[in-house]
Structures are given as C-alpha cells and as structure tokens.
Amino acid sequence: MCWGWMEELLFDEWRDLANSGGRPNKAAAGIIFEDQVVTGADGAHLRGYRAFSASVTAPDEQPAVLVAPGNAMLADQLYTVVAFFADRGRTSYVFDYRGYGDSDGSPYSTAIIEDYKRLLAFIRNVGHPRIAVYAMSFGGIVTLAALDDDAIRIDALVLDGVPSELPWIAMCPESLDPINNIGAAPEPTLVLSGSADPIVTPEQSSELRAAALKRHMQVQVLPGFSHPGLDESPRAEERLDIVFRFLN
C-alpha cells in the first residue's frame, strides 16, 4: 500500500529497534500467560499471548483488551502492560506484527491491517462480552485502518501517542492517516498525547484530537509524559491507570 522499497526499509529499521530491546521472560505474580496463534489470510502464523488472573476460572467470559504495539515493540516487551489489565479483571491479548518476534511473514501495511481484522474477529469469537483496544503509536494507525471495515466492531478504544498523519517519508496514501479514519472508531474513544513525547509530539497529534472532539470522543494531553512505552515507573503505571479507568 505504501511505496514498496521505502516501506521495507522502514520496517527493517523498526524491527532492529524492537529487537534491541530483547525478549524478557514473562512473569507477574498471580497472572497466567497463555500462548495464542492466529492464522493470517496468507497462512502466516501470528503469534502472541493472552494474560489473565490465576484466580479467574473463565477468562473467556471477562471483558477483553487487545494491546496494539508500537512499530518498534515486541509482544514480550509488553507483558507488564497486559499483566496490568489482567490483574484488574480484563483478559488481555498482544501479538507480534508479522515478521516481528515469533510471527511469520514479512511486514507490510496492507497485510498488517488485514491481520488486525483477523485478530479482532478471533477475539470476538472467543466469546468475550466486550472488546476494547489499547493502541500505542503505530498500533493506532493499524487499528483505525482495520476498523474502517464495517464488519469489525469493538466497544472502546484508546489511541495513545498516535499521529494525525503518517510522515511524508513513508510515502503512504492518505487513506492510512488516522485523521481520515477516526470516524471508524467507536464513540467511546480516548485520544492521549504526552506533553513531553519526542516521537509523536502533541502538535503532531493535534488535528487528531480536534477531530475526535468533534465526534464527542475524549482527549487528554498528559503533562510531563513521554511516548507510550518510554515512561519510567511510576509514571508508566499512572498512564495505564488512565487507560484502564476510561475502559472501565
């Protein structure tokens, strides 16, 4: 969908950044991490996991949260995020993008968007009463593009550190710009920006926040916060608590 060689080059750089963060072992007190595999349209296996409290006997009956990573993140690096939601009564999912981590295939925008349609359909078919998405940075671009399909439905969405438009260097069509896809989001949507975000500055997401307000969605600029995933504790937990309180 984007300019071929440029898209390939950018994804290679993002994967290198993701890999530089390593693959931490997933462990959190009282939380079960369970491997998940979903098959893409081309047969590629999209691998990830879900997390839920060990005290829960029926995780399929809990509300669900899909965490959509940034483009320089691996699913294993987000285990504390899914554990945060799992500890608060949400069965939480996260998957590596195709070509990242344990997932098969080569990353390119069209396929990743189709993958997210499949992931959301998979989670819906599990039987959860409600499904929300916490989309970080690039994850928001992908999620909004996937929601543009009328067959895909979620109950709530948080867009965190998501730009209004893709950078010109990516040479992608305007149809991928979040500002053009925000209308596909559910009305219960929160758009977050960190005032100290060096990756996607508040200015770069200002048009997205304005468009969300026109649709009666909520917006918030978090004073002193960075890009999602870059905050140090306890600020990282404060950010997740804002997300959880909105979804709850």
KEGULO-422688 format. One line per 10 residues: number of its first residue (from 0); for each residue y, x, z of C-alpha. Coordinates in pm, 1 decimal, decimal comma. Example, Ala and Ser with C-alpha at 12.3 -4.5 7.8 and 13.67 -1.06 7.14 Angstrom:
! KEGULO-422688
0 = -450,0/1230,0/780,0  -106,0/1367,0/714,0
! end
This chain:
! KEGULO-422688
0 = 0,0/0,0/0,0  232,7/291,0/74,9  289,7/591,4/-150,1  -57,7/746,7/-164,0  -9,0/1118,3/-105,1  267,6/1064,8/149,5  62,1/814,2/347,6  -232,0/1055,1/352,9  -10,4/1342,3/466,9  149,3/1138,3/746,0
10 = -182,2/1010,1/877,1  -318,6/1365,6/879,8  -22,3/1474,6/1093,0  -57,6/1177,3/1327,8  -431,0/1239,4/1372,9  -362,7/1603,0/1456,2  -119,8/1488,0/1724,9  -370,9/1236,1/1856,8  -648,9/1495,2/1867,8  -425,8/1741,7/2051,2
20 = -429,9/1501,8/2346,1  -805,2/1540,9/2387,2  -1069,6/1283,7/2476,6  -1055,0/1219,4/2852,3  -1355,1/1076,6/3032,0  -1302,2/710,0/3111,2  -1331,1/634,3/3481,8  -1145,7/393,4/3709,4  -1257,0/256,2/4042,9  -1413,2/-87,4/4012,1
30 = -1379,1/-100,8/3631,3  -1660,4/-119,7/3376,2  -1601,0/36,6/3033,7  -1827,0/-110,6/2765,6  -1858,7/28,9/2410,5  -1772,4/-204,2/2122,1  -1827,9/-175,3/1744,3  -1673,6/-395,2/1475,1  -1752,1/-355,0/1104,6  -1463,8/-337,9/858,5
40 = -1458,3/-508,8/520,3  -1582,3/-189,9/351,9  -1862,2/-134,3/603,8  -1673,5/122,5/813,0  -1757,5/104,0/1182,6  -1451,6/62,3/1405,3  -1541,4/190,1/1747,5  -1373,2/128,4/2076,9  -1446,2/-26,2/2413,4  -1350,9/-302,7/2646,5
50 = -1279,3/-291,0/3017,8  -1325,0/-549,1/3289,8  -1357,2/-561,2/3666,3  -1700,7/-487,0/3808,0  -1657,6/-795,3/4026,9  -1643,5/-1022,4/3721,1  -1971,0/-1187,4/3620,3  -1843,3/-1343,6/3294,9  -1590,0/-1114,7/3122,7  -1614,8/-1325,1/2805,1
60 = -1458,6/-1616,5/2995,0  -1148,0/-1424,2/3101,3  -824,8/-1406,6/2901,4  -831,4/-1104,3/2670,1  -580,1/-834,9/2582,1  -609,8/-615,1/2273,8  -418,0/-290,2/2313,0  -295,4/-169,7/1971,4  -233,9/208,4/1995,6  46,1/414,5/1852,8
70 = -31,0/624,2/1545,4  -74,8/943,9/1749,4  -313,7/799,5/2007,8  -687,9/777,8/2052,7  -855,4/485,9/2226,4  -997,3/709,6/2501,6  -644,6/824,1/2588,1  -552,8/467,2/2675,7  -827,2/399,7/2929,1  -577,1/375,0/3215,5
80 = -385,2/108,8/3020,8  -688,5/-113,5/2960,8  -804,8/-49,6/3318,6  -463,9/-169,8/3443,7  -511,7/-506,3/3272,6  -882,1/-523,7/3362,6  -801,2/-478,5/3729,4  -571,6/-781,5/3702,6  -818,1/-1027,2/3552,9  -792,6/-957,1/3180,9
90 = -1081,2/-834,7/2967,3  -908,9/-558,6/2771,8  -1000,2/-408,7/2435,7  -888,2/-99,3/2247,8  -1022,0/55,4/1925,7  -965,3/377,7/1734,7  -799,9/326,9/1398,9  -1027,7/401,4/1103,0  -1059,3/776,0/1059,9  -944,1/833,0/1419,2
100 = -1169,2/924,8/1710,5  -1511,0/765,9/1668,3  -1417,8/519,4/1393,5  -1542,9/565,6/1037,3  -1341,4/569,2/718,6  -1009,3/708,9/603,1  -683,7/569,1/741,4  -450,3/390,1/506,0  -225,1/95,1/574,4  -396,3/-179,2/375,6
110 = -735,3/-111,0/532,2  -598,4/-79,1/886,6  -424,4/-415,5/858,5  -746,8/-576,1/735,5  -931,6/-405,7/1020,7  -697,3/-567,9/1271,7  -764,1/-909,2/1125,0  -1133,2/-842,9/1181,9  -1077,9/-712,7/1534,8  -876,2/-1019,7/1633,2
120 = -1135,1/-1252,0/1477,6  -1410,7/-1063,9/1662,4  -1234,7/-1103,8/1998,1  -1163,9/-1470,6/1926,4  -1533,1/-1529,2/1851,8  -1635,7/-1376,9/2185,7  -1503,2/-1693,1/2344,6  -1202,8/-1580,4/2549,5  -977,7/-1876,2/2637,3  -659,4/-1682,8/2549,6
130 = -589,1/-1369,1/2346,1  -281,9/-1150,6/2377,4  -188,3/-824,1/2209,0  -1,9/-535,1/2366,2  116,4/-340,3/2060,7  259,6/7,8/2104,4  480,8/157,2/1831,8  272,7/175,1/1509,5  39,3/-82,7/1662,7  321,1/-334,9/1638,9
140 = 365,2/-270,7/1267,3  -6,7/-326,1/1210,2  -31,7/-631,4/1434,9  264,2/-813,6/1279,6  129,4/-747,0/929,8  -212,1/-881,6/1033,8  -57,4/-1193,1/1189,3  108,9/-1273,4/857,4  -232,6/-1419,0/768,7  -227,4/-1784,1/881,5
150 = -595,3/-1762,0/977,0  -516,5/-1508,7/1251,5  -388,0/-1660,0/1573,6  -300,0/-1512,1/1911,4  -140,2/-1666,8/2218,4  109,1/-1398,1/2322,5  240,0/-1063,3/2200,0  428,2/-766,5/2341,9  589,8/-528,2/2092,0  673,8/-205,1/2272,7
160 = 868,7/75,2/2103,9  837,6/-83,9/1759,2  1097,8/-2,6/1490,7  1274,9/-269,2/1288,9  1180,2/-89,1/967,3  942,8/186,8/865,2  1108,8/524,5/798,6  1204,5/573,4/435,8  992,7/886,7/414,4  676,3/676,6/443,0
170 = 764,0/513,4/109,2  611,1/182,8/219,5  702,2/-161,9/84,1  945,1/-377,3/280,8  661,7/-625,2/338,6  534,8/-391,2/613,2  865,6/-376,9/800,4  841,8/-554,2/1139,1  1179,3/-719,2/1080,4  1020,6/-904,1/786,4
180 = 703,9/-1002,7/977,8  841,4/-1106,0/1317,2  824,0/-1469,0/1203,0  443,6/-1444,1/1213,1  446,6/-1364,6/1585,3  381,0/-1639,0/1841,7  686,4/-1772,8/2022,7  559,6/-1613,3/2347,3  662,2/-1265,8/2228,1  839,5/-990,7/2421,8
190 = 1010,9/-702,7/2241,2  1055,3/-394,1/2462,1  1259,1/-79,4/2399,8  1306,6/222,7/2623,2  1668,6/330,7/2654,0  1555,5/696,3/2655,2  1296,7/659,1/2376,8  1323,0/966,8/2148,9  1063,9/838,2/1899,8  1196,3/488,5/1828,7
200 = 1546,4/468,7/1969,7  1692,4/135,9/2087,9  1915,9/143,1/1781,7  1613,8/169,0/1552,2  1470,1/-149,9/1702,5  1796,8/-340,7/1749,7  1753,4/-558,6/1439,7  1400,8/-649,3/1550,2  1527,5/-752,7/1893,4  1804,3/-961,9/1734,5
210 = 1556,3/-1135,8/1504,3  1326,6/-1206,1/1799,7  1610,4/-1363,7/1998,2  1686,8/-1597,1/1708,4  1325,3/-1717,4/1735,7  1358,6/-1782,8/2112,3  1147,2/-1479,9/2197,5  1227,2/-1242,7/2483,2  1373,5/-893,2/2451,4  1438,4/-620,1/2703,5
220 = 1577,0/-265,5/2693,8  1424,3/-68,7/2983,2  1681,0/166,4/3141,8  1559,7/526,0/3151,7  1219,8/452,6/2997,1  1077,8/661,9/2712,3  838,5/575,3/2428,1  524,8/385,2/2533,2  266,3/635,6/2646,9  522,7/905,3/2727,8
230 = 648,6/778,7/3064,7  535,8/965,3/3372,7  386,1/781,9/3669,9  503,9/565,4/3845,1  731,3/456,8/3559,3  430,8/414,7/3329,0  283,8/160,2/3571,6  620,5/-14,9/3603,0  620,0/-59,9/3226,4  269,2/-204,9/3226,3
240 = 363,3/-436,4/3511,5  648,2/-576,8/3299,2  399,8/-634,9/3018,1  143,9/-796,3/3248,3  395,1/-1028,3/3414,5  506,2/-1150,6/3072,3  150,0/-1208,1/2952,6  60,1/-1379,6/3277,3
! end
